[in-house]
């Protein structure tokens, strides 16, 4: 363990001891002091020779003492301002040099930013995002990804599929179900009564596919094994294949929320003459869009039904509510609390 003297000397750089400060004041009062006169400091200040020696060393280091010109044996005190100028000036010069060096390095390295970001963008696009412009290439890519799928396919589809889309997708879907792949898919309520979609979905459901419907599906998305997501290319016919884990996980969790609000497709509760359990859901969606002042064409497109069917449903709603106009139907629906549990129309 160190002594008390050791602890006293363990000071931050640039600090001065009480003994050294007293010695500086003593010399300052005299104006100058020789080596022989320093012996008086031990008597006048009550310091040991070692303390006087350490004090002198500190004062010389801090430039508060200097040797008299031509008289190395004589010490004269300096003002703190002069000591500051002598000690700080070199440090300021060094700081300026380092700052210039930092600025030069920053400027040099900054020239590599465009190279880095452009290359990384190309690399990320190649590795995490694949834009497919041609429809045939989309089909080929989908088929290859589906063959490599080993756990789950999770998808959502707005509207109804074309005859060709059903013909092309059904064998692959059945093959994945036969391999034990979990398949979940979301469609819109009208598929329950659609003459082409209903038998297609029944065949999938009989093979083990979990099908649900809801009033709206924003856009088509397919997620394979929670690793690859395929979405439409909004700028051209084709698709965008996403493999970036954070993006795919976000899309998957968003699809899970949509799934939670969708209604299971059940033949026992979905007779061919109506929407079954989805009828109330579709009716509420119509009320919501009516209350928002949407036109028939917009409502029909949003709910994937024909304009004629849309107008028939609206007429039935107006008759049930006893409304003479669409506006009155929206008002009456709000007064009766039929819109209280509905989200706002985007």
Buried (B, 14 or more C-beta within 10 A) or exposed (E): EEEEEEEEEEEEEEEBBEBBBBBBEBBBEBEBBEEEEBEEBBEEBEBEEEBBEBBBEBBEBBBBBBEEEEEEEBBBBBEEEEBEEEEEEEEEEEEEEEEEEEEEEEEEEEEEEEEEEEEEEEEEEEEBBBEBEEEEEBBEBBEEBBEEBEEBBBBBBBBBBEEEEBEBBBEBBBEBBEEEBBBBBBBBBBBBBBEEBBEBBBBBBEBBBBBBBBBBBEEBBBBBBBBBBBBBBEEEEBBBBBBEEEBBBEBBEEBEEBBEEBBEBBBEEBEEEEBBBBBEBBBBBBBBBBBBEBEBEBBBBBBBBEBEBBBEBBEEBBEEBEBEEBEEBBBBBEEEEBBEEBEEEE
